[in-house]
Amino acid sequence: MDTLRNTLAEYHAILMNLEDRESIEAVSEGSTEDK
């Protein structure tokens, strides 16, 4: 059971990391368009 929980926690962390990266890229793209 602990193994499954750890796997889900890692998967969730990776998903959050990917979403953060996408939102950061979207923000940087938006700021370059303003210039």
CHARMM internal coordinates of N, CA and C (Angstrom, degrees):
IC EDIT
DIST 1 N 1 CA 1.4616
DIST 1 CA 1 C 1.5271
ANGL 1 N 1 CA 1 C 110.54
DIST 1 C 2 N 1.3264
ANGL 1 CA 1 C 2 N 116.79
DIHE 1 N 1 CA 1 C 2 N -39.74
DIST 2 N 2 CA 1.4628
ANGL 1 C 2 N 2 CA 119.31
DIHE 1 CA 1 C 2 N 2 CA 179.31
DIST 2 CA 2 C 1.5210
ANGL 2 N 2 CA 2 C 110.72
DIHE 1 C 2 N 2 CA 2 C -63.62
DIST 2 C 3 N 1.3400
ANGL 2 CA 2 C 3 N 116.20
DIHE 2 N 2 CA 2 C 3 N -36.05
DIST 3 N 3 CA 1.4636
ANGL 2 C 3 N 3 CA 119.31
DIHE 2 CA 2 C 3 N 3 CA -179.41
DIST 3 CA 3 C 1.5204
ANGL 3 N 3 CA 3 C 110.53
DIHE 2 C 3 N 3 CA 3 C -62.89
DIST 3 C 4 N 1.3154
ANGL 3 CA 3 C 4 N 116.49
DIHE 3 N 3 CA 3 C 4 N -43.54
DIST 4 N 4 CA 1.4613
ANGL 3 C 4 N 4 CA 120.60
DIHE 3 CA 3 C 4 N 4 CA 179.29
DIST 4 CA 4 C 1.5225
ANGL 4 N 4 CA 4 C 110.10
DIHE 3 C 4 N 4 CA 4 C -62.87
DIST 4 C 5 N 1.3242
ANGL 4 CA 4 C 5 N 116.16
DIHE 4 N 4 CA 4 C 5 N -42.42
DIST 5 N 5 CA 1.4612
ANGL 4 C 5 N 5 CA 120.05
DIHE 4 CA 4 C 5 N 5 CA -179.53
DIST 5 CA 5 C 1.5271
ANGL 5 N 5 CA 5 C 110.23
DIHE 4 C 5 N 5 CA 5 C -63.03
DIST 5 C 6 N 1.3332
ANGL 5 CA 5 C 6 N 116.94
DIHE 5 N 5 CA 5 C 6 N -42.29
DIST 6 N 6 CA 1.4612
ANGL 5 C 6 N 6 CA 120.24
DIHE 5 CA 5 C 6 N 6 CA 178.91
DIST 6 CA 6 C 1.5196
ANGL 6 N 6 CA 6 C 110.85
DIHE 5 C 6 N 6 CA 6 C -63.94
DIST 6 C 7 N 1.3248
ANGL 6 CA 6 C 7 N 117.08
DIHE 6 N 6 CA 6 C 7 N -41.37
DIST 7 N 7 CA 1.4593
ANGL 6 C 7 N 7 CA 120.63
DIHE 6 CA 6 C 7 N 7 CA 179.98
DIST 7 CA 7 C 1.5206
ANGL 7 N 7 CA 7 C 110.34
DIHE 6 C 7 N 7 CA 7 C -62.90
DIST 7 C 8 N 1.3281
ANGL 7 CA 7 C 8 N 116.71
DIHE 7 N 7 CA 7 C 8 N -43.92
DIST 8 N 8 CA 1.4636
ANGL 7 C 8 N 8 CA 120.15
DIHE 7 CA 7 C 8 N 8 CA 178.74
DIST 8 CA 8 C 1.5244
ANGL 8 N 8 CA 8 C 110.68
DIHE 7 C 8 N 8 CA 8 C -64.08
DIST 8 C 9 N 1.3175
ANGL 8 CA 8 C 9 N 117.51
DIHE 8 N 8 CA 8 C 9 N -39.62
DIST 9 N 9 CA 1.4615
ANGL 8 C 9 N 9 CA 120.94
DIHE 8 CA 8 C 9 N 9 CA 179.80
DIST 9 CA 9 C 1.5252
ANGL 9 N 9 CA 9 C 110.27
DIHE 8 C 9 N 9 CA 9 C -63.79
DIST 9 C 10 N 1.3341
ANGL 9 CA 9 C 10 N 116.78
DIHE 9 N 9 CA 9 C 10 N -42.60
DIST 10 N 10 CA 1.4642
ANGL 9 C 10 N 10 CA 120.12
DIHE 9 CA 9 C 10 N 10 CA 178.78
DIST 10 CA 10 C 1.5224
ANGL 10 N 10 CA 10 C 110.52
DIHE 9 C 10 N 10 CA 10 C -65.23
DIST 10 C 11 N 1.3292
ANGL 10 CA 10 C 11 N 116.76
DIHE 10 N 10 CA 10 C 11 N -43.76
DIST 11 N 11 CA 1.4629
ANGL 10 C 11 N 11 CA 121.98
DIHE 10 CA 10 C 11 N 11 CA 179.60
DIST 11 CA 11 C 1.5266
ANGL 11 N 11 CA 11 C 110.23
DIHE 10 C 11 N 11 CA 11 C -60.56
DIST 11 C 12 N 1.3231
ANGL 11 CA 11 C 12 N 116.00
DIHE 11 N 11 CA 11 C 12 N -43.10
DIST 12 N 12 CA 1.4617
ANGL 11 C 12 N 12 CA 120.90
DIHE 11 CA 11 C 12 N 12 CA 179.33
DIST 12 CA 12 C 1.5243
ANGL 12 N 12 CA 12 C 110.40
DIHE 11 C 12 N 12 CA 12 C -64.32
DIST 12 C 13 N 1.3356
ANGL 12 CA 12 C 13 N 117.06
DIHE 12 N 12 CA 12 C 13 N -42.53
DIST 13 N 13 CA 1.4609
ANGL 12 C 13 N 13 CA 120.67
DIHE 12 CA 12 C 13 N 13 CA 179.70
DIST 13 CA 13 C 1.5258
ANGL 13 N 13 CA 13 C 110.50
DIHE 12 C 13 N 13 CA 13 C -62.56
DIST 13 C 14 N 1.3399
ANGL 13 CA 13 C 14 N 116.86
DIHE 13 N 13 CA 13 C 14 N -40.54
DIST 14 N 14 CA 1.4647
ANGL 13 C 14 N 14 CA 120.57
DIHE 13 CA 13 C 14 N 14 CA 178.79
DIST 14 CA 14 C 1.5245
ANGL 14 N 14 CA 14 C 109.99
DIHE 13 C 14 N 14 CA 14 C -64.71
DIST 14 C 15 N 1.3251
ANGL 14 CA 14 C 15 N 116.87
DIHE 14 N 14 CA 14 C 15 N -43.45
DIST 15 N 15 CA 1.4687
ANGL 14 C 15 N 15 CA 120.07
DIHE 14 CA 14 C 15 N 15 CA 178.87
DIST 15 CA 15 C 1.5177
ANGL 15 N 15 CA 15 C 110.85
DIHE 14 C 15 N 15 CA 15 C -60.75
DIST 15 C 16 N 1.3323
ANGL 15 CA 15 C 16 N 117.48
DIHE 15 N 15 CA 15 C 16 N -45.28
DIST 16 N 16 CA 1.4654
ANGL 15 C 16 N 16 CA 120.76
DIHE 15 CA 15 C 16 N 16 CA 179.53
DIST 16 CA 16 C 1.5254
ANGL 16 N 16 CA 16 C 109.88
DIHE 15 C 16 N 16 CA 16 C -62.22
DIST 16 C 17 N 1.3333
ANGL 16 CA 16 C 17 N 116.70
DIHE 16 N 16 CA 16 C 17 N -39.45
DIST 17 N 17 CA 1.4572
ANGL 16 C 17 N 17 CA 121.18
DIHE 16 CA 16 C 17 N 17 CA -179.95
DIST 17 CA 17 C 1.5216
ANGL 17 N 17 CA 17 C 110.33
DIHE 16 C 17 N 17 CA 17 C -63.56
DIST 17 C 18 N 1.3313
ANGL 17 CA 17 C 18 N 116.97
DIHE 17 N 17 CA 17 C 18 N -43.11
DIST 18 N 18 CA 1.4594
ANGL 17 C 18 N 18 CA 120.68
DIHE 17 CA 17 C 18 N 18 CA 179.60
DIST 18 CA 18 C 1.5230
ANGL 18 N 18 CA 18 C 110.60
DIHE 17 C 18 N 18 CA 18 C -64.57
DIST 18 C 19 N 1.3319
ANGL 18 CA 18 C 19 N 117.27
DIHE 18 N 18 CA 18 C 19 N -42.70
DIST 19 N 19 CA 1.4614
ANGL 18 C 19 N 19 CA 120.21
DIHE 18 CA 18 C 19 N 19 CA -179.96
DIST 19 CA 19 C 1.5226
ANGL 19 N 19 CA 19 C 110.53
DIHE 18 C 19 N 19 CA 19 C -64.22
DIST 19 C 20 N 1.3411
ANGL 19 CA 19 C 20 N 116.99
DIHE 19 N 19 CA 19 C 20 N -40.48
DIST 20 N 20 CA 1.4632
ANGL 19 C 20 N 20 CA 120.19
DIHE 19 CA 19 C 20 N 20 CA 178.23
DIST 20 CA 20 C 1.5184
ANGL 20 N 20 CA 20 C 110.23
DIHE 19 C 20 N 20 CA 20 C -61.44
DIST 20 C 21 N 1.3362
ANGL 20 CA 20 C 21 N 116.57
DIHE 20 N 20 CA 20 C 21 N -43.66
DIST 21 N 21 CA 1.4569
ANGL 20 C 21 N 21 CA 120.39
DIHE 20 CA 20 C 21 N 21 CA -178.27
DIST 21 CA 21 C 1.5250
ANGL 21 N 21 CA 21 C 110.16
DIHE 20 C 21 N 21 CA 21 C -63.53
DIST 21 C 22 N 1.3287
ANGL 21 CA 21 C 22 N 116.96
DIHE 21 N 21 CA 21 C 22 N -41.87
DIST 22 N 22 CA 1.4660
ANGL 21 C 22 N 22 CA 120.36
DIHE 21 CA 21 C 22 N 22 CA 179.99
DIST 22 CA 22 C 1.5221
ANGL 22 N 22 CA 22 C 110.81
DIHE 21 C 22 N 22 CA 22 C -64.16
DIST 22 C 23 N 1.3273
ANGL 22 CA 22 C 23 N 118.00
DIHE 22 N 22 CA 22 C 23 N -42.20
DIST 23 N 23 CA 1.4625
ANGL 22 C 23 N 23 CA 120.25
DIHE 22 CA 22 C 23 N 23 CA -178.76
DIST 23 CA 23 C 1.5232
ANGL 23 N 23 CA 23 C 110.20
DIHE 22 C 23 N 23 CA 23 C -69.33
DIST 23 C 24 N 1.3419
ANGL 23 CA 23 C 24 N 117.69
DIHE 23 N 23 CA 23 C 24 N -35.61
DIST 24 N 24 CA 1.4653
ANGL 23 C 24 N 24 CA 120.81
DIHE 23 CA 23 C 24 N 24 CA 177.30
DIST 24 CA 24 C 1.5273
ANGL 24 N 24 CA 24 C 109.76
DIHE 23 C 24 N 24 CA 24 C -64.47
DIST 24 C 25 N 1.3388
ANGL 24 CA 24 C 25 N 116.51
DIHE 24 N 24 CA 24 C 25 N -43.45
DIST 25 N 25 CA 1.4623
ANGL 24 C 25 N 25 CA 119.83
DIHE 24 CA 24 C 25 N 25 CA 178.72
DIST 25 CA 25 C 1.5204
ANGL 25 N 25 CA 25 C 110.75
DIHE 24 C 25 N 25 CA 25 C -63.47
DIST 25 C 26 N 1.3214
ANGL 25 CA 25 C 26 N 117.47
DIHE 25 N 25 CA 25 C 26 N -39.66
DIST 26 N 26 CA 1.4634
ANGL 25 C 26 N 26 CA 121.30
DIHE 25 CA 25 C 26 N 26 CA 179.70
DIST 26 CA 26 C 1.5247
ANGL 26 N 26 CA 26 C 109.72
DIHE 25 C 26 N 26 CA 26 C -63.68
DIST 26 C 27 N 1.3236
ANGL 26 CA 26 C 27 N 117.11
DIHE 26 N 26 CA 26 C 27 N -40.92
DIST 27 N 27 CA 1.4641
ANGL 26 C 27 N 27 CA 120.86
DIHE 26 CA 26 C 27 N 27 CA -179.90
DIST 27 CA 27 C 1.5262
ANGL 27 N 27 CA 27 C 109.91
DIHE 26 C 27 N 27 CA 27 C -66.85
DIST 27 C 28 N 1.3230
ANGL 27 CA 27 C 28 N 117.98
DIHE 27 N 27 CA 27 C 28 N -43.89
DIST 28 N 28 CA 1.4634
ANGL 27 C 28 N 28 CA 120.16
DIHE 27 CA 27 C 28 N 28 CA -178.68
DIST 28 CA 28 C 1.5233
ANGL 28 N 28 CA 28 C 110.56
DIHE 27 C 28 N 28 CA 28 C -67.47
DIST 28 C 29 N 1.3354
ANGL 28 CA 28 C 29 N 117.46
DIHE 28 N 28 CA 28 C 29 N -35.46
DIST 29 N 29 CA 1.4630
ANGL 28 C 29 N 29 CA 119.88
DIHE 28 CA 28 C 29 N 29 CA 176.56
DIST 29 CA 29 C 1.5245
ANGL 29 N 29 CA 29 C 110.19
DIHE 28 C 29 N 29 CA 29 C -65.36
DIST 29 C 30 N 1.3147
ANGL 29 CA 29 C 30 N 117.10
DIHE 29 N 29 CA 29 C 30 N -40.32
DIST 30 N 30 CA 1.4564
ANGL 29 C 30 N 30 CA 120.98
DIHE 29 CA 29 C 30 N 30 CA 179.61
DIST 30 CA 30 C 1.5216
ANGL 30 N 30 CA 30 C 111.36
DIHE 29 C 30 N 30 CA 30 C -64.92
DIST 30 C 31 N 1.3319
ANGL 30 CA 30 C 31 N 117.74
DIHE 30 N 30 CA 30 C 31 N -38.33
DIST 31 N 31 CA 1.4595
ANGL 30 C 31 N 31 CA 120.02
DIHE 30 CA 30 C 31 N 31 CA -177.71
DIST 31 CA 31 C 1.5309
ANGL 31 N 31 CA 31 C 110.84
DIHE 30 C 31 N 31 CA 31 C -73.18
DIST 31 C 32 N 1.3363
ANGL 31 CA 31 C 32 N 118.16
DIHE 31 N 31 CA 31 C 32 N -29.73
DIST 32 N 32 CA 1.4673
ANGL 31 C 32 N 32 CA 119.27
DIHE 31 CA 31 C 32 N 32 CA 178.59
DIST 32 CA 32 C 1.5230
ANGL 32 N 32 CA 32 C 110.43
DIHE 31 C 32 N 32 CA 32 C -73.73
DIST 32 C 33 N 1.3283
ANGL 32 CA 32 C 33 N 117.45
DIHE 32 N 32 CA 32 C 33 N -28.32
DIST 33 N 33 CA 1.4645
ANGL 32 C 33 N 33 CA 119.83
DIHE 32 CA 32 C 33 N 33 CA 178.36
DIST 33 CA 33 C 1.5282
ANGL 33 N 33 CA 33 C 110.94
DIHE 32 C 33 N 33 CA 33 C -68.46
DIST 33 C 34 N 1.3274
ANGL 33 CA 33 C 34 N 117.28
DIHE 33 N 33 CA 33 C 34 N -29.68
DIST 34 N 34 CA 1.4678
ANGL 33 C 34 N 34 CA 120.26
DIHE 33 CA 33 C 34 N 34 CA -178.61
DIST 34 CA 34 C 1.5248
ANGL 34 N 34 CA 34 C 111.44
DIHE 33 C 34 N 34 CA 34 C -68.11
DIST 34 C 35 N 1.3380
ANGL 34 CA 34 C 35 N 117.18
DIHE 34 N 34 CA 34 C 35 N -30.71
DIST 35 N 35 CA 1.4697
ANGL 34 C 35 N 35 CA 120.37
DIHE 34 CA 34 C 35 N 35 CA -174.52
DIST 35 CA 35 C 1.5176
ANGL 35 N 35 CA 35 C 112.49
DIHE 34 C 35 N 35 CA 35 C -73.78
END
COOR INIT
IC SEED 1 N 1 CA 1 C
IC BUILD
